[in-house]
């Protein structure tokens, strides 16, 4: 199937063997489905892969209501319904790793496995206030208000120096977002973690939690805490990288994700 638009306005692509298990890829705040493009060739060899743009991102329509984890969870469930997908392994990056946990809690029957990549969890009070302030700064100045600082948090100095085209592309993705919608989605990232801590009912799916050693917003301690609340979950901490390690070193992430999916299916 080529790139398509669903009835709810989601822009998506569904490729891979028609009878294979399904993997759905959920991107992070300010980005779009293109962040996964290096992952598709490997995953599509064995899986039917659904990649799509969140409401208000990429080519999808604006959110039909105030953004929330539940709204984004329902977006994916509706897309799965329309494309005839009963269950999928949900691979979510950052905000996407919050959305896939929301689905696992609310619709466990739709999930075969979880991969939670560089996604935040319970924050110390000072850190929570800082994240909330960044969200407010976005509301005041739009996506560009804090973008330079964001790029520094996301990428290592070496990658920023050696891959200016990649940095420019990510900047363009973020700046393409409508300011008011971006600000509301950033609030979901800031405040939404509180509804995922010590989930009830507990998440019971096979789960891989990944982050990077120097990710200040989705720290190794957070990944350990997420895994500690999901029976049998495993943790991988990637040395040396920051928040966008999945872009800096996609081959490592692809290998870990593919190995996990192989074991869990």
Number of C-alpha atoms within 10 A of each C-alpha: 9 8 11 13 16 14 10 16 20 25 23 20 16 20 19 20 14 12 9 13 19 27 27 24 25 29 26 24 20 25 21 24 21 16 20 19 11 14 21 19 13 13 20 18 13 18 23 21 26 25 24 28 24 29 25 27 28 21 17 19 16 18 21 12 8 11 20 19 24 13 17 23 21 17 19 24 18 17 21 19 13 12 12 9 18 14 20 22 25 28 24 24 28 23 27 27 25 29 31 29 25 24 22 24 19 16 15 18 13 18 23 22 24 29 26 30 32 32 28 29 26 21 18 9 9 9 13 15 13 13 19 18 14 18 24 17 16 23 19 13 13 21 26 18 16 14 15 11 10 15 17 13 17 22 21 18 13 9 14 17 11 10 11 11 11 14 17 11 11 18 19 14 18 21 18 17 21 15 20 16 21 24 25 20 27 25 21 20 25 23 16 22 19 12 15 20 14 15 16 10 10 15 21 18 20 21 26 25 26 27 33 23 19 21 23 15 21 23 23 24 16 19 26 19 18 26 19 14 16 18 13 13 19 18 20 17 19 19 11 11 21 25 28 22 24 24 18 20 12 17 14 13 20 18 14 16 22 17 11 18 23 10 9 15 10
